[in-house]
Amino acid sequence: MATLPDSIGGWAALKTLDLSFCGELASLPDSICDLAALTRFDLTGCVTLAALPDGIGRLRELTMLYLTGCWSLTSLPGSIGHLTSLMDFELDACTALTGLPDSVVNLAALTRLNLNFSTALATLPHRIGDLAALKALFLCECDNLERLPDSTGDLALLQVLKLADAGISSLPHTIGNLSSLTQLDLRYMRFTGLPDGICGLTALVSLDLTESALTALPEGIGALAALTHLILKCCPQLAALPDSIGDLAALVYLDAHGCGALTRLPDGMGRARTLRALLLGSCTRLAELPGSLCDLVALERLDLSACELLTHLPERMGELVRLTSLDLTGCSGLLSLPGGLRTLRRLPRIDVVGCADAVRLQAKTPLQDDDFDASK
């Protein structure tokens, strides 16, 4: 379908209009703005649609507007700000869209704004913090977006902020004002550090920094009292963790797998008494573990696979009474296993494939033969 009849504006009671994947639809008649009862308008996949009618702001009852994959859309009309009932605005994969009109900050009911994969997007309105109802903001892979406005910190109800692989060079200092934020996705980010203000995110539950250029975490990160998941996977320049990481009172999952520059863990790690999973596989420069690691009384899973420089494990390993998984695969430098392992009754086996010396010492422990995986 390439066009719609002007008469469509006469359907006064219409509440849902689904034109998704009308790939030949290049324009919309102005009369479509007369659909006063319309609440849901879906234009997903209308790849040749180049513009919305200037009068679209007359759709005052509209709560959902889906423009996902409208590749030809380069701009939005200023009247978009009159959609005062709009709650869900999907603009992901609008690859030609370079910006949003300033009037978008007047969308008083907006709770979700999705701009993922809008690769041409260069700026956001400087008053974006006026979106008082906004709870979720998605900007993943917005390659040309270099910064967030300082007013981002005024989004008092924002719970989810996803910035994975965006072009942003740094976070605004106001980021710490996001008092409702629970999820922060910074995967593949190019900046090397986080502002100290991030330590003010007292509601933050999940922080994902997978494959970022991060060289250090803020010293005050222990103030993130609600944080349960800290993901640092494959951060190649991260050489150390701050001692305050042990002050993360709610932390249950810490993934530092593949942090090849990480040489040590802080002694304060043992204070993280709620930690259940600690993943350190392929930390190829990690040569020793602090004895305080054995104070992690809730620890259930410990992955040390391919930590080639490890020669010993802490002697008090037997105090990790909740441990159910211990992966030492590929720890080729490991010389011995601590005797305390014999007390770990919840541990069905220890993966020691590739740990020839540890396997040699197997006979010196009272564990049954099938407690070790020594298949190679």
Buried (B, 14 or more C-beta within 10 A) or exposed (E): EEEBEEEBBEBEEBBEBEBEEBEEBBBBBBBBBBBBBBBBBBBBBBBBBBBBBEBBBBBEBBBBBBBBBBBBBBBBBEBBBBBBBBBBBBBBBBBBBEBBBBBBBBBBBBBBBBBBBBBBBBBBBEBBBBBBBBBBBBBBBBBEBEBBBBBBBBBBBBBBBBBBBBBBEBBBEBBBBBBBBBBBBBBBBEBBBBBBBBBBBBBBBBBBBBBBBBBBBBEBBBBBBBBBBBBBBBBBBBBBBBBBBBBBBBBBBBBBBBBBBBBBBBBBBBBBEBBBBBBBBBBBBBBBBBEBBBBBEBBBBBBBBBBBBBEBBBEBBBBBEBBBBBBBBBBBBBBBBBEBBBEBEEBEBBBBBBBEBBBEBBEEBEBEEEBBBBEE
